[in-house]
Amino acid sequence: MTRAPGATPLVSYVLPVYNEEEGIRNFHEELVAVLDERREFRYELVYVNDGSSDGSAEILRDLAKNDPRVRVVEFARNFGHQIAVTAGVDEADGDAVIIMDTDLQDPPRVSLELVDAWRAGAEIVHARRRTRQDTFFKRVTAHAYYRILRSCAEVDIPLDTGDFRLLDRRAADELRRFRERSRFVRGIVASMGFRQTEVFFDRDERFAGETKYPLRKMARLATDGVTSFSTVPLRLITRLGFLVLAMSFVGIVYAVAMRVLRPEITVSGWTMIMVVVLFLGGTQMLAIGVLGSYIGRIYSETQGRPLYIVREVVRHDGD
């Protein structure tokens, strides 16, 4: 989409929703109040209902009915947060596209700081968490993960950033071209280049409800991040193989030396045999698991299935 010269810039908000009936109205009201303070822009709010099983769909339809800026993309089933973000970017028409969650952990007011950085010349603006109101376990594991990922990844992924960010129209169009299924959007965006900057903010607690990223989903997202932008696990298998080979050689030398120098006690070699067998078996299983994760990604990509299925798109006029 190209904007006519002199036209008012359009800012699109991509807002994934999954079972947020307890807080979605409060989020919308707070976001609208913030946007009303900056009338030099036009806005569109693209809510993506990721197969919610509660009353989120009805609330979003009501928002679209009463606010012409709202558009609702209704998934046929749950496809996951990263796919919902992708669908919202596909649907957004703005000169700038802001991705943020709807649980009020990402303060709506901070989104205007992203817009200011964009107007100052940045093409991608990351919202970086200065502090976060989460459990001690979540803070520690997130802190460690982002640093491990950055040390392993072959692209420079910003530290302490989630999916809360702004994309210029050109960057959003480039993101649309990335269609892999095991998606790690923050890594994809970081890999695209463009002029990137950061805005620091303090992340709040959830307004209501429970996190939609329990440990299982966080682990899967972490795996996608590592395997999407790094071949370090594969290289580690090679290094582990050399290490096991060296240890095996030491074990062979030891066994031969004991046989020659202390033959009276070599009958009791059962313990060493078991240790070596179990160690090699565990190493092989680990290697097969890592290889399997990469092969599984290849299998998923070659199927060529659509990333998501949209049941309908709800607009203010009822279309």
C-alpha positions as CSV (number, residue, x, y, z in Angstrom):
1,M,0.0,0.0,0.0
2,T,1.3,3.5,-0.9
3,R,0.1,6.6,0.8
4,A,-0.7,9.7,-1.2
5,P,1.7,12.6,-0.6
6,G,0.4,14.8,2.2
7,A,-2.1,12.3,3.5
8,T,-2.4,11.7,7.3
9,P,-0.1,8.8,8.3
10,L,-2.0,5.6,9.3
11,V,-0.7,3.6,12.3
12,S,-1.9,0.0,12.5
13,Y,-2.0,-1.9,15.8
14,V,-1.7,-5.7,15.5
15,L,-3.4,-7.2,18.6
16,P,-3.4,-11.0,19.1
17,V,-6.1,-12.2,21.5
18,Y,-6.5,-15.6,23.1
19,N,-9.0,-16.1,26.0
20,E,-8.8,-12.5,27.2
21,E,-12.4,-11.8,27.9
22,E,-11.7,-10.5,31.4
23,G,-9.4,-7.7,30.3
24,I,-9.9,-7.0,26.6
25,R,-12.4,-4.1,27.1
26,N,-10.1,-2.5,29.6
27,F,-7.2,-2.7,27.2
28,H,-9.3,-1.3,24.4
29,E,-10.5,1.6,26.5
30,E,-7.0,2.5,27.7
31,L,-5.5,2.2,24.2
32,V,-8.3,4.4,22.7
33,A,-7.7,7.0,25.5
34,V,-4.0,7.2,24.6
35,L,-4.6,7.4,20.9
36,D,-7.1,10.3,21.3
37,E,-4.2,12.3,22.7
38,R,-2.4,12.1,19.3
39,R,-4.9,13.1,16.7
40,E,-2.2,13.9,14.1
41,F,-2.4,10.2,13.0
42,R,-5.1,7.9,11.8
43,Y,-5.4,4.5,13.5
44,E,-6.6,1.0,12.8
45,L,-6.8,-1.7,15.4
46,V,-6.5,-5.2,14.0
47,Y,-7.5,-7.7,16.6
48,V,-6.7,-11.3,15.8
49,N,-8.8,-13.8,17.7
50,D,-6.6,-16.9,17.9
51,G,-9.4,-19.4,18.4
52,S,-10.5,-18.2,21.8
53,S,-12.7,-20.6,23.7
54,D,-14.2,-18.0,26.1
55,G,-16.3,-14.9,25.3
56,S,-13.5,-12.9,23.6
57,A,-15.0,-13.3,20.1
58,E,-18.3,-11.7,21.2
59,I,-16.5,-8.8,22.9
60,L,-14.3,-8.2,19.8
61,R,-17.4,-8.1,17.6
62,D,-19.0,-5.6,19.9
63,L,-15.8,-3.4,19.7
64,A,-15.9,-3.6,15.9
65,K,-19.6,-2.7,15.9
66,N,-19.0,0.5,17.9
67,D,-15.6,1.6,16.7
68,P,-14.9,2.1,13.0
69,R,-11.1,1.7,13.6
70,V,-11.5,-1.9,14.7
71,R,-11.1,-4.9,12.5
72,V,-11.3,-8.4,13.8
73,V,-9.6,-11.4,12.1
74,E,-11.3,-14.5,13.3
75,F,-9.3,-17.7,13.1
76,A,-11.0,-21.0,12.5
77,R,-9.0,-22.5,15.4
78,N,-6.1,-21.8,17.6
79,F,-2.9,-21.4,15.6
80,G,-0.6,-19.9,18.3
81,H,0.6,-16.4,19.2
82,Q,3.3,-16.1,16.5
83,I,0.9,-17.1,13.7
84,A,-1.7,-14.6,15.1
85,V,1.0,-11.9,14.9
86,T,1.7,-12.9,11.3
87,A,-1.9,-12.8,10.3
88,G,-2.3,-9.3,11.9
89,V,0.7,-8.0,10.0
90,D,-0.7,-9.5,6.8
91,E,-4.0,-7.7,7.4
92,A,-2.6,-4.3,8.5
93,D,-2.5,-1.4,6.0
94,G,-0.7,1.2,8.1
95,D,2.4,3.3,7.3
96,A,3.6,1.9,10.6
97,V,2.6,-1.3,12.2
98,I,2.7,-1.8,16.0
99,I,2.6,-5.3,17.5
100,M,1.6,-5.6,21.1
101,D,-0.3,-7.9,23.5
102,T,-3.7,-7.1,24.9
103,D,-3.1,-8.1,28.6
104,L,-1.9,-4.6,29.5
105,Q,1.6,-5.8,30.3
106,D,2.7,-3.7,27.3
107,P,1.5,-0.2,28.3
108,P,-0.4,1.4,25.5
109,R,1.2,4.8,26.2
110,V,4.6,3.3,25.4
111,S,3.4,2.6,21.8
112,L,3.4,6.4,21.2
113,E,7.1,6.5,22.1
114,L,7.6,3.9,19.4
115,V,5.8,6.1,17.0
116,D,8.0,9.1,18.0
117,A,11.1,7.0,17.3
118,W,9.7,6.0,13.9
119,R,9.0,9.6,13.0
120,A,12.6,10.4,14.0
121,G,13.8,8.1,11.3
122,A,13.8,4.5,12.6
123,E,12.3,1.8,10.5
124,I,12.1,-0.8,13.2
125,V,11.6,0.2,16.9
126,H,12.0,-2.5,19.6
127,A,10.3,-2.0,23.0
128,R,13.0,-3.3,25.4
129,R,12.0,-4.3,29.0
130,R,13.9,-2.3,31.6
131,T,12.0,-4.1,34.4
132,R,9.2,-6.7,34.4
133,Q,6.5,-7.6,37.0
134,D,6.8,-11.4,36.7
135,T,7.7,-14.2,39.0
136,F,11.3,-14.7,40.1
137,F,11.5,-17.9,38.0
138,K,10.2,-16.1,34.9
139,R,12.6,-13.2,35.3
140,V,15.6,-15.4,35.8
141,T,14.9,-17.8,33.0
142,A,14.0,-15.0,30.5
143,H,17.2,-13.1,31.4
144,A,19.3,-16.2,30.8
145,Y,17.5,-17.3,27.7
146,Y,17.9,-14.0,25.8
147,R,21.6,-13.9,26.5
148,I,22.1,-17.5,25.6
149,L,20.1,-17.0,22.4
150,R,22.2,-13.9,21.5
151,S,25.4,-15.8,22.0
152,C,24.2,-18.7,19.8
153,A,22.2,-17.0,17.1
154,E,23.7,-15.9,13.8
155,V,21.8,-12.7,13.9
156,D,21.9,-9.9,16.5
157,I,18.6,-10.4,18.4
158,P,18.0,-7.5,20.8
159,L,18.1,-8.4,24.5
160,D,15.0,-8.4,26.7
161,T,12.5,-7.8,23.9
162,G,9.3,-9.6,23.2
163,D,7.1,-9.0,20.2
164,F,6.2,-5.4,21.3
165,R,7.6,-3.4,18.5
166,L,6.9,-1.0,15.6
167,L,7.6,-1.8,11.9
168,D,7.8,0.7,9.1
169,R,5.6,-0.1,6.1
170,R,8.7,-1.4,4.2
171,A,9.7,-3.6,7.1
172,A,6.2,-4.9,7.5
173,D,6.1,-5.8,3.8
174,E,9.4,-7.7,4.1
175,L,8.1,-9.6,7.1
176,R,5.1,-10.8,5.0
177,R,7.6,-12.6,2.8
178,F,8.8,-14.8,5.6
179,R,6.4,-17.8,5.6
180,E,8.1,-20.5,7.7
181,R,5.8,-22.4,10.0
182,S,8.0,-22.6,13.1
183,R,8.0,-18.8,13.6
184,F,10.1,-16.7,15.9
185,V,9.0,-13.2,14.9
186,R,11.4,-11.3,17.0
187,G,14.3,-13.1,15.4
188,I,12.9,-12.7,11.9
189,V,12.5,-8.9,12.4
190,A,16.0,-8.6,13.8
191,S,17.5,-10.5,10.8
192,M,15.9,-8.1,8.3
193,G,18.2,-5.2,8.9
194,F,16.8,-1.7,8.3
195,R,17.4,1.2,10.7
196,Q,16.6,-0.3,14.1
197,T,16.5,1.4,17.6
198,E,15.1,0.6,21.0
199,V,12.7,2.2,23.5
200,F,13.0,1.2,27.1
201,F,9.9,0.6,29.2
202,D,8.8,-1.0,32.5
203,R,6.6,-4.0,31.9
204,D,3.5,-4.2,34.1
205,E,1.6,-7.1,35.6
206,R,-1.2,-8.8,33.7
207,F,-4.5,-6.9,34.2
208,A,-6.5,-10.1,34.5
209,G,-6.5,-13.8,33.7
210,E,-3.5,-16.2,33.5
211,T,-0.5,-16.1,31.2
212,K,-1.0,-17.6,27.8
213,Y,2.6,-18.7,27.7
214,P,3.0,-21.4,30.4
215,L,6.3,-23.2,30.7
216,R,5.6,-25.7,28.0
217,K,4.8,-23.0,25.4
218,M,7.8,-20.9,26.5
219,A,10.1,-23.9,26.0
220,R,8.7,-24.5,22.5
221,L,9.2,-20.8,21.6
222,A,12.7,-21.0,23.0
223,T,13.5,-24.0,20.9
224,D,12.1,-22.3,17.8
225,G,14.3,-19.3,18.5
226,V,17.4,-21.4,18.7
227,T,16.8,-23.7,15.8
228,S,15.5,-20.9,13.5
229,F,18.6,-18.7,13.8
230,S,21.4,-21.0,14.9
231,T,23.2,-24.2,13.9
232,V,25.0,-24.3,17.2
233,P,23.1,-27.5,18.4
234,L,24.4,-29.3,15.4
235,R,28.0,-28.1,16.0
236,L,27.7,-29.1,19.6
237,I,26.9,-32.7,18.6
238,T,30.2,-32.8,16.6
239,R,32.1,-31.4,19.6
240,L,30.4,-33.8,21.9
241,G,31.4,-36.6,19.6
242,F,35.0,-35.7,19.7
243,L,34.8,-35.4,23.5
244,V,33.3,-38.9,23.8
245,L,35.9,-40.2,21.4
246,A,38.7,-38.7,23.6
247,M,37.1,-40.1,26.8
248,S,36.7,-43.5,25.1
249,F,40.4,-43.5,24.2
250,V,41.4,-42.7,27.8
251,G,39.2,-45.6,28.9
252,I,40.8,-48.0,26.5
253,V,44.3,-46.9,27.7
254,Y,43.2,-47.4,31.3
255,A,41.7,-50.8,30.6
256,V,44.8,-52.1,28.8
257,A,47.2,-50.7,31.5
258,M,45.2,-52.3,34.2
259,R,45.2,-55.6,32.3
260,V,49.0,-55.5,32.0
261,L,49.9,-54.0,35.3
262,R,47.2,-55.3,37.7
263,P,45.7,-58.4,36.1
264,E,44.4,-59.7,39.4
265,I,41.7,-57.1,39.6
266,T,40.6,-56.7,36.0
267,V,37.8,-59.2,36.3
268,S,35.7,-56.5,38.0
269,G,35.4,-54.4,34.8
270,W,31.6,-54.7,34.8
271,T,31.2,-51.2,36.4
272,M,33.3,-49.5,33.6
273,I,31.4,-51.3,30.9
274,M,28.1,-50.1,32.3
275,V,29.3,-46.5,32.7
276,V,30.6,-46.4,29.1
277,V,27.5,-48.1,27.6
278,L,25.1,-45.8,29.5
279,F,27.1,-42.7,28.7
280,L,27.4,-43.5,25.0
281,G,23.7,-44.4,24.8
282,G,22.6,-41.1,26.4
283,T,24.9,-39.1,24.1
284,Q,23.5,-40.9,21.1
285,M,19.9,-40.2,22.2
286,L,20.7,-36.6,22.7
287,A,22.2,-36.3,19.3
288,I,19.3,-38.0,17.7
289,G,16.9,-35.7,19.4
290,V,18.7,-32.6,18.2
291,L,18.8,-33.9,14.6
292,G,15.1,-34.9,14.9
293,S,14.2,-31.3,15.8
294,Y,15.8,-30.0,12.6
295,I,14.4,-32.8,10.5
296,G,10.9,-32.1,11.9
297,R,11.2,-28.5,10.8
298,I,12.2,-29.6,7.3
299,Y,9.2,-32.0,7.2
300,S,6.8,-29.3,8.4
301,E,8.0,-26.8,5.8
302,T,7.9,-29.2,2.9
303,Q,4.2,-29.9,3.5
304,G,3.4,-26.4,2.2
305,R,0.2,-26.0,4.3
306,P,-1.3,-22.6,5.0
307,L,0.0,-20.8,8.1
308,Y,-3.5,-20.0,9.3
309,I,-7.2,-20.3,8.3
310,V,-9.4,-17.3,8.7
311,R,-13.1,-17.9,9.4
312,E,-14.1,-14.3,8.7
313,V,-12.9,-10.7,9.0
314,V,-15.3,-8.5,11.0
315,R,-15.4,-4.8,10.3
316,H,-17.4,-1.8,11.5
317,D,-19.8,-2.0,8.5
318,G,-20.6,-5.7,9.2
319,D,-18.7,-7.1,6.2
